[in-house]
Amino acid sequence: MIALLLAWLGLARAETDVATHLAQAELFARRHWYEDAANELDIVLDSEEGRTSFEANWLAAQVAWEILDIDWALRTARRAAELAPDPARRDAALALVDSYEQQFGFLVVEGPYAGMATRMQLELEGMLFDPELKRFVNRVALAWRERTPLPVRQGLPAATYRVNGQEVAVKPGETVTLRLPMAAVGARGIAALQVARLEVGAGMGFFLGPLAESGLPGPDLHLAWTQPVGGLLLGLSGDLATLRFAAPDHQLEGTLFHQAVGLRVGRELPTRLPLGIRPSLSVRYLAAPGIPLDCSGDGRCAVGGDGDPDRRVYATGRAVAPGLELVVEYRQAGRTTAFGTGMRAVVEQPVGWIPADQGDGAWALDGPQRWTATGIRLLGHVSVAF
């Protein structure tokens, strides 16, 4: 009698635990914490009560889609169809099974050697007309941007894909294996997928510091060509900007153009987000108008920008400007080859000179004058791959 009582208590406790884990999984799923929901469902489906529960299997089929596990989604949807308590829910489960079987196949990606891991770039060749399927592929592509142990098996909508540049066709209900060559694995494989880009930007730029205090922010147009070389991205750029400057009495003196050409070298940081993040070192040669010179009564001038001079004139300086750039752009599924839109931020420190032969006799410099300032540019950014 005591043994039967203890057995009954143990069974009741097990049923209570299963119900608790199932309720927890439902809560996690409602809050979109799908990995946590999957962990709870693993516990539920490991029990006899869970394996025979329509609700547990049906919920698992929904969660499996969210965590990109089509194998698990198929198994649990089939089981839910067998356990459905009424025709309506059975038909819903069978329709889900049919959609997976008709639209999905499986891709196994292997490395050149056992035990390897790599970041992978998954790109869809052609079109998927169902937006849900397109979103699914994009989510897989983002997940594979992390280092992924090989081999990996993944359910995908039937279509043709490229994985680290290697083409493979996935067919409904079939499993295909793709073995990556050594050249397509690791950082070298991802770097090889970088493509040349035309980049256009527009925004505002300005200088900080006493030598640039008269300058006001002005529009800046940026044009660049970026070329991958190994794991680096090399760029050649040109800028055309306008600068308005103000006299000590705050009256606007006019609007001038300044030009710059530059070089940069950077590297794209891998990320699981649908973003391209590229820090770069840059150097530009620029002509910057509107640098204030304080002049005495006899027309002799020097770099100034403060005090109350007899006369103030504005010179054009030349400078070499080393700097730091950061480009953050959105690309579909974090792809290297996609059209991108985002922002470019630049901080640079021009160090230059003002030629002594300016002024046309109205004023003169006592030899070349050195100047420096801190430049900041914030630009909207568009890139087009070729």
Residue pairs with C-beta under 8 A, 6 or more apart in sequence:
14 47
14 49
15 49
18 43
18 44
18 47
18 49
18 50
18 53
21 40
21 41
21 43
21 44
22 40
22 41
22 44
22 50
22 53
22 55
22 56
22 59
24 40
25 37
25 38
25 40
25 41
25 44
25 56
25 59
25 63
26 37
26 59
28 34
28 36
28 37
28 40
29 37
29 59
29 62
29 63
29 66
32 66
34 63
34 66
34 67
35 67
37 59
37 63
38 60
38 63
38 64
38 67
38 69
41 50
41 56
41 59
41 60
41 63
43 50
44 50
44 53
44 56
45 51
45 56
45 57
45 60
45 76
50 56
51 57
51 79
52 83
53 83
54 80
54 83
54 84
54 85
54 89
57 76
57 77
57 79
57 80
57 83
58 76
58 77
58 80
58 89
58 93
60 72
60 73
60 76
61 73
61 76
61 77
61 80
61 93
61 96
64 70
64 71
64 72
64 73
64 76
65 73
65 136
68 136
68 139
68 140
68 143
68 154
68 155
69 155
70 100
70 104
70 106
70 154
70 155
70 156
71 106
71 153
71 155
73 96
73 100
73 155
74 97
74 100
74 101
77 93
77 96
77 97
77 100
78 93
78 97
80 89
80 93
81 90
81 93
81 94
81 97
84 90
84 92
84 93
100 155
101 172
101 173
102 172
102 173
103 130
103 133
103 157
103 158
103 172
104 155
104 156
104 157
104 158
104 172
104 173
105 155
105 156
105 158
105 170
105 171
105 172
105 173
105 174
105 175
105 176
106 153
106 154
106 155
106 156
106 170
106 174
106 175
106 176
107 153
107 154
107 155
107 156
107 161
107 163
107 168
107 170
107 175
107 176
107 177
107 178
108 151
108 152
108 153
108 154
108 175
108 176
108 177
108 178
109 120
109 150
109 151
109 152
109 154
109 163
109 177
109 178
109 180
110 150
110 151
110 177
110 178
110 179
110 180
111 117
111 118
111 150
111 151
111 179
111 180
111 185
112 179
112 180
112 181
112 182
112 185
115 149
116 149
116 150
116 185
117 147
117 148
117 149
117 150
118 147
118 148
118 150
118 164
118 180
118 185
118 186
118 189
119 144
119 145
119 146
119 147
119 148
119 186
119 187
119 189
119 190
119 270
120 144
120 145
120 148
120 163
120 164
121 141
121 144
121 145
121 162
121 163
121 164
121 165
121 190
121 193
121 335
121 336
122 137
122 140
122 141
122 144
122 161
122 162
122 163
122 333
123 141
123 161
123 162
123 333
123 335
123 337
124 134
124 137
124 159
124 160
124 161
125 159
125 160
125 161
125 162
125 167
126 159
126 160
128 134
128 137
128 157
128 159
130 157
133 157
136 156
136 157
137 156
137 157
137 159
137 333
138 274
138 332
138 333
139 333
140 154
140 156
141 333
141 334
141 335
142 272
142 273
142 274
142 333
142 334
143 272
145 270
145 271
145 272
145 334
146 272
150 180
153 175
156 170
157 170
158 170
158 171
158 172
159 169
159 170
160 167
160 168
160 169
160 170
161 167
161 168
161 169
161 170
162 168
163 178
163 180
163 184
164 180
164 184
164 185
164 189
164 190
164 193
165 184
165 189
165 192
165 193
166 178
166 180
166 181
166 184
168 176
168 178
169 176
170 176
180 189
183 189
183 192
184 192
187 231
188 231
190 270
190 336
191 228
191 230
191 231
193 336
193 337
194 228
194 233
194 268
194 336
195 228
195 336
195 337
195 385
195 386
196 225
196 226
196 227
196 228
196 385
196 386
197 225
197 226
197 340
197 383
197 384
197 385
197 386
198 224
198 225
198 383
198 384
198 386
199 222
199 223
199 224
199 225
199 226
199 235
199 381
199 382
199 383
199 384
200 222
200 223
200 224
200 381
200 382
200 383
201 220
201 221
201 222
201 223
201 224
201 344
201 379
201 380
201 381
201 382
202 219
202 220
202 221
202 222
202 379
202 380
203 219
203 220
203 222
203 344
203 377
203 378
203 379
203 380
204 217
204 218
204 219
204 220
204 377
204 378
204 379
205 217
205 218
205 219
205 220
205 239
205 241
205 346
205 375
205 376
205 377
205 378
206 212
206 215
206 216
206 217
206 218
206 375
206 376
207 215
207 288
207 350
207 373
207 374
207 375
207 376
208 373
208 374
208 375
208 376
209 372
209 373
209 374
210 305
210 306
211 291
211 292
211 303
211 305
211 371
211 372
211 373
212 290
212 291
212 305
212 373
213 292
213 305
213 306
214 245
214 246
214 247
214 248
214 253
214 290
214 292
214 305
214 314
215 243
215 244
215 245
215 290
216 243
216 244
216 245
216 246
216 252
218 241
218 242
218 243
218 244
218 255
219 241
219 242
220 239
220 240
220 241
220 377
220 379
221 239
221 240
221 241
222 237
222 238
222 239
222 344
222 377
222 379
223 237
223 238
223 239
224 235
224 236
224 237
224 238
224 264
225 235
225 236
225 237
226 233
226 234
226 235
226 383
227 233
227 234
227 235
228 234
231 267
232 265
232 266
232 267
233 265
233 266
233 267
233 268
233 278
233 280
234 263
234 264
234 265
235 263
235 264
235 265
235 266
235 280
235 282
236 261
236 262
236 263
237 261
237 262
237 263
237 264
237 282
237 284
238 259
238 260
238 261
238 262
239 259
239 260
239 261
239 262
239 284
239 286
240 257
240 258
240 259
241 257
241 258
241 259
241 260
242 255
242 256
242 257
242 258
243 255
243 256
243 257
243 258
243 288
243 289
243 290
244 252
244 253
244 254
244 255
244 256
244 290
245 252
245 253
245 254
245 256
245 289
245 290
245 292
245 314
246 252
246 253
247 253
247 312
248 308
248 312
253 290
253 314
256 289
256 290
256 316
257 289
258 286
258 287
258 288
258 289
258 316
259 286
259 287
260 284
260 285
260 286
260 287
260 321
261 284
261 285
261 286
262 282
262 283
262 284
262 285
262 321
263 282
263 283
263 284
264 280
264 281
264 282
264 283
264 325
265 280
265 281
266 278
266 279
266 280
266 281
266 325
266 327
267 278
267 279
267 280
268 276
268 277
268 278
268 336
269 277
269 278
269 279
271 277
271 334
272 334
273 334
274 330
274 331
274 332
274 333
274 334
275 328
275 329
275 330
275 331
275 334
275 342
276 327
276 328
276 329
276 330
276 331
276 334
276 336
276 340
276 342
277 326
277 327
277 328
278 325
278 326
278 327
278 328
279 324
279 325
279 326
280 324
280 325
280 326
280 327
281 322
281 323
281 324
281 325
282 322
282 323
282 324
282 325
282 346
282 348
283 320
283 321
283 322
283 323
284 320
284 321
284 323
284 348
285 318
285 319
285 320
285 321
286 318
286 319
286 321
286 350
286 352
287 316
287 317
287 318
288 316
288 317
288 318
288 319
288 350
288 352
288 373
289 314
289 315
289 316
289 317
290 314
290 316
291 303
291 314
291 315
291 316
291 317
291 354
291 371
292 303
292 304
292 305
292 312
292 313
292 314
293 301
293 302
293 303
293 304
293 312
293 313
293 314
293 315
293 354
293 363
293 365
293 369
294 301
294 302
294 303
294 304
294 305
294 307
294 309
294 311
294 312
295 301
295 309
295 310
295 311
295 312
295 313
295 363
296 309
296 310
296 311
297 310
297 311
299 311
299 359
299 362
299 363
299 364
300 363
300 364
300 365
300 366
301 313
301 315
301 359
301 363
301 364
301 365
301 366
302 365
302 366
302 369
303 354
303 369
303 370
303 371
304 312
311 363
313 359
313 362
313 363
315 354
315 358
315 365
315 369
316 354
316 358
317 350
317 352
317 353
317 354
317 371
318 352
318 353
318 354
318 355
319 350
319 351
319 352
319 353
319 371
319 372
320 350
320 351
320 352
321 348
321 349
321 350
321 351
321 352
321 375
322 348
322 349
322 351
323 346
323 347
323 348
323 349
323 375
324 346
324 347
324 348
325 344
325 345
325 346
326 344
326 345
326 346
327 342
327 343
327 344
327 381
328 342
328 343
329 340
329 341
329 342
329 343
329 381
329 383
330 340
330 341
330 342
331 338
331 339
331 340
332 338
336 385
337 385
338 385
339 382
339 383
339 384
339 385
340 381
340 382
340 383
341 380
341 381
341 382
341 383
342 380
342 381
343 378
343 379
343 380
343 381
344 377
344 378
344 379
344 380
344 381
345 377
345 378
345 379
346 375
346 376
346 377
346 378
346 379
347 374
347 375
347 376
348 374
348 375
348 377
349 372
349 373
349 374
349 375
350 371
350 372
350 373
350 375
351 370
351 372
352 370
352 371
352 372
353 368
353 369
353 370
353 371
354 365
354 368
354 369
354 370
354 371
355 365
355 368
356 364
356 365
356 366
356 367
356 368
356 369
358 365
359 365
